[in-house]
Amino acid sequence: MNPEILGQSIINGLASGWLYILVAVGLALIFSVMGIIQFAHGEIYMLGAYSTYYLSVQCGLNYWGALLVSALLAGLLGVILERFLFRSFRGQIEPSVILGIGLMLLFQTAALVGFGTSTKAMPRIFRKVLTLGSVSLSWDRLVAILFGVILVSALFLLIRRTKTGQAMVAVSQDAYAAALHGINVNRISAIAMAVGSALAAIAGSLVGCIFSIHPFMGNFALTKGIAVIILGGLGSIPGAIVGGLILGLIDGLVSSVTNTTIAAVAGFTAIIFILLLRPRGLLGRD
């Protein structure tokens, strides 16, 4: 592989990796606080893309305003799902997985009926290309990387520097003990679901500017998100970042010399080998 192709592959891999991370950190946060795997997370990603599309293209709202409204709506949806569906199954993986799969099928069917089967293309935010030597990067992908870095940094600040974030840490470690110390576990769970859902919607909105939008786009996002948090360690947000970058780079490098199918196989093969060495993932807690 010559240096030009190598550099381009790394840049493309980083852009993909940060989009994976936005999906995965939401999944990791929800798992850490609530002890569930939210299998409908990919559909919230899909609904975020569609809502941004319709708000910006059909309603004429500025793209950034549409993205913000989409994130807020996804956060509200997350709160509703937590309150009326997932709260009863907190800490129970098997029932929450079954519930999540049911929601996934429900949202996909609703999207097919409401949005149709044809793919939709969101107008490009930026049409310029940033060129660094022989490496080119579209501004859409650059914005995806910047958004990923900024939002994940903001999430870290929320967790490390605020009372709500510290309450999330306490609940993730021992929900019963946290409740005894006066922490409202239901409120913290709702916030975690809202934040995770909003991040998924933002990722879907950003992807909508790079690729097409369709009712089954959430399947790919969920697959990558689960792969990332397994690789990084269930419930570990730093692990989700490391895992997302690793999978993104594998996708970028392998697909440049073969194709995306083999790149996906290579990514999951790498996960298997890493889990053989570290069964709890790269940064998973023992």
CORRA-V597291 format. One record per residue. N is the residue number from 0. RES is the residue in three letters. SS is DSSP state (hx for helix, st for strand, lp for the rest). NEAR is the number of other C-alpha atoms within 12 Angstrom. Layout:
((N | RES | SS | NEAR) (N | RES | SS | NEAR))
This chain:
((0 | MET | lp | 13) (1 | ASN | lp | 13) (2 | PRO | hx | 13) (3 | GLU | hx | 17) (4 | ILE | hx | 22) (5 | LEU | hx | 23) (6 | GLY | hx | 24) (7 | GLN | hx | 29) (8 | SER | hx | 31) (9 | ILE | hx | 29) (10 | ILE | hx | 34) (11 | ASN | hx | 36) (12 | GLY | hx | 36) (13 | LEU | hx | 36) (14 | ALA | hx | 40) (15 | SER | hx | 40) (16 | GLY | hx | 44) (17 | TRP | hx | 45) (18 | LEU | hx | 51) (19 | TYR | hx | 51) (20 | ILE | hx | 53) (21 | LEU | hx | 55) (22 | VAL | hx | 57) (23 | ALA | hx | 54) (24 | VAL | hx | 54) (25 | GLY | hx | 56) (26 | LEU | hx | 53) (27 | ALA | hx | 48) (28 | LEU | hx | 51) (29 | ILE | hx | 48) (30 | PHE | hx | 42) (31 | SER | hx | 40) (32 | VAL | hx | 46) (33 | MET | hx | 42) (34 | GLY | lp | 33) (35 | ILE | lp | 38) (36 | ILE | lp | 40) (37 | GLN | lp | 51) (38 | PHE | lp | 40) (39 | ALA | lp | 46) (40 | HIS | hx | 58) (41 | GLY | hx | 47) (42 | GLU | hx | 45) (43 | ILE | hx | 53) (44 | TYR | hx | 55) (45 | MET | hx | 48) (46 | LEU | hx | 46) (47 | GLY | hx | 46) (48 | ALA | hx | 52) (49 | TYR | hx | 47) (50 | SER | hx | 40) (51 | THR | hx | 43) (52 | TYR | hx | 42) (53 | TYR | hx | 29) (54 | LEU | hx | 26) (55 | SER | hx | 29) (56 | VAL | hx | 24) (57 | GLN | hx | 17) (58 | CYS | lp | 14) (59 | GLY | lp | 15) (60 | LEU | lp | 19) (61 | ASN | lp | 19) (62 | TYR | hx | 30) (63 | TRP | hx | 22) (64 | GLY | hx | 21) (65 | ALA | hx | 30) (66 | LEU | hx | 39) (67 | LEU | hx | 27) (68 | VAL | hx | 28) (69 | SER | hx | 38) (70 | ALA | hx | 36) (71 | LEU | hx | 27) (72 | LEU | hx | 31) (73 | ALA | hx | 39) (74 | GLY | hx | 33) (75 | LEU | hx | 26) (76 | LEU | hx | 32) (77 | GLY | hx | 40) (78 | VAL | hx | 29) (79 | ILE | hx | 20) (80 | LEU | hx | 30) (81 | GLU | hx | 37) (82 | ARG | hx | 25) (83 | PHE | hx | 16) (84 | LEU | hx | 25) (85 | PHE | hx | 36) (86 | ARG | hx | 31) (87 | SER | hx | 20) (88 | PHE | hx | 26) (89 | ARG | lp | 34) (90 | GLY | lp | 27) (91 | GLN | lp | 19) (92 | ILE | hx | 22) (93 | GLU | hx | 18) (94 | PRO | hx | 22) (95 | SER | hx | 30) (96 | VAL | hx | 25) (97 | ILE | hx | 21) (98 | LEU | hx | 29) (99 | GLY | hx | 29) (100 | ILE | hx | 23) (101 | GLY | hx | 20) (102 | LEU | hx | 25) (103 | MET | hx | 31) (104 | LEU | hx | 23) (105 | LEU | hx | 21) (106 | PHE | hx | 29) (107 | GLN | hx | 30) (108 | THR | hx | 19) (109 | ALA | hx | 19) (110 | ALA | hx | 30) (111 | LEU | hx | 22) (112 | VAL | hx | 14) (113 | GLY | hx | 18) (114 | PHE | hx | 24) (115 | GLY | lp | 17) (116 | THR | lp | 17) (117 | SER | lp | 15) (118 | THR | lp | 20) (119 | LYS | st | 27) (120 | ALA | lp | 24) (121 | MET | lp | 31) (122 | PRO | lp | 26) (123 | ARG | lp | 25) (124 | ILE | lp | 28) (125 | PHE | lp | 20) (126 | ARG | lp | 15) (127 | LYS | lp | 15) (128 | VAL | st | 17) (129 | LEU | st | 19) (130 | THR | st | 16) (131 | LEU | st | 13) (132 | GLY | lp | 12) (133 | SER | lp | 16) (134 | VAL | st | 20) (135 | SER | st | 23) (136 | LEU | st | 29) (137 | SER | st | 25) (138 | TRP | hx | 24) (139 | ASP | hx | 31) (140 | ARG | hx | 35) (141 | LEU | hx | 32) (142 | VAL | hx | 33) (143 | ALA | hx | 37) (144 | ILE | hx | 32) (145 | LEU | hx | 22) (146 | PHE | hx | 29) (147 | GLY | hx | 36) (148 | VAL | hx | 25) (149 | ILE | hx | 18) (150 | LEU | hx | 30) (151 | VAL | hx | 33) (152 | SER | hx | 21) (153 | ALA | hx | 20) (154 | LEU | hx | 32) (155 | PHE | hx | 24) (156 | LEU | hx | 16) (157 | LEU | hx | 22) (158 | ILE | hx | 28) (159 | ARG | hx | 17) (160 | ARG | hx | 16) (161 | THR | lp | 15) (162 | LYS | hx | 15) (163 | THR | hx | 27) (164 | GLY | hx | 27) (165 | GLN | hx | 22) (166 | ALA | hx | 33) (167 | MET | hx | 40) (168 | VAL | hx | 34) (169 | ALA | hx | 29) (170 | VAL | hx | 36) (171 | SER | hx | 35) (172 | GLN | hx | 23) (173 | ASP | lp | 21) (174 | ALA | hx | 28) (175 | TYR | hx | 19) (176 | ALA | hx | 17) (177 | ALA | hx | 22) (178 | ALA | hx | 20) (179 | LEU | hx | 13) (180 | HIS | lp | 14) (181 | GLY | lp | 16) (182 | ILE | lp | 25) (183 | ASN | lp | 21) (184 | VAL | hx | 32) (185 | ASN | hx | 28) (186 | ARG | hx | 25) (187 | ILE | hx | 36) (188 | SER | hx | 42) (189 | ALA | hx | 33) (190 | ILE | hx | 34) (191 | ALA | hx | 45) (192 | MET | hx | 46) (193 | ALA | hx | 33) (194 | VAL | hx | 44) (195 | GLY | hx | 49) (196 | SER | hx | 47) (197 | ALA | hx | 44) (198 | LEU | hx | 50) (199 | ALA | hx | 53) (200 | ALA | hx | 46) (201 | ILE | hx | 51) (202 | ALA | hx | 57) (203 | GLY | hx | 48) (204 | SER | hx | 52) (205 | LEU | hx | 52) (206 | VAL | hx | 48) (207 | GLY | hx | 39) (208 | CYS | lp | 35) (209 | ILE | lp | 31) (210 | PHE | lp | 22) (211 | SER | lp | 24) (212 | ILE | st | 36) (213 | HIS | lp | 34) (214 | PRO | lp | 35) (215 | PHE | lp | 35) (216 | MET | hx | 37) (217 | GLY | hx | 38) (218 | ASN | hx | 27) (219 | PHE | hx | 26) (220 | ALA | hx | 37) (221 | LEU | hx | 38) (222 | THR | hx | 28) (223 | LYS | hx | 40) (224 | GLY | hx | 49) (225 | ILE | hx | 38) (226 | ALA | hx | 43) (227 | VAL | hx | 47) (228 | ILE | hx | 46) (229 | ILE | hx | 41) (230 | LEU | hx | 44) (231 | GLY | hx | 38) (232 | GLY | lp | 38) (233 | LEU | lp | 40) (234 | GLY | lp | 39) (235 | SER | lp | 38) (236 | ILE | hx | 42) (237 | PRO | hx | 32) (238 | GLY | hx | 32) (239 | ALA | hx | 44) (240 | ILE | hx | 44) (241 | VAL | hx | 31) (242 | GLY | hx | 47) (243 | GLY | hx | 44) (244 | LEU | hx | 40) (245 | ILE | hx | 37) (246 | LEU | hx | 46) (247 | GLY | hx | 39) (248 | LEU | hx | 33) (249 | ILE | hx | 38) (250 | ASP | hx | 36) (251 | GLY | hx | 34) (252 | LEU | hx | 35) (253 | VAL | hx | 28) (254 | SER | hx | 27) (255 | SER | hx | 26) (256 | VAL | hx | 19) (257 | THR | lp | 18) (258 | ASN | lp | 16) (259 | THR | hx | 19) (260 | THR | hx | 17) (261 | ILE | hx | 19) (262 | ALA | hx | 24) (263 | ALA | hx | 26) (264 | VAL | hx | 21) (265 | ALA | hx | 25) (266 | GLY | hx | 33) (267 | PHE | hx | 27) (268 | THR | hx | 18) (269 | ALA | hx | 26) (270 | ILE | hx | 32) (271 | ILE | hx | 20) (272 | PHE | hx | 16) (273 | ILE | hx | 23) (274 | LEU | hx | 24) (275 | LEU | hx | 14) (276 | LEU | hx | 13) (277 | ARG | lp | 19) (278 | PRO | lp | 20) (279 | ARG | lp | 23) (280 | GLY | lp | 32) (281 | LEU | lp | 34) (282 | LEU | lp | 26) (283 | GLY | lp | 26) (284 | ARG | lp | 20) (285 | ASP | lp | 12))
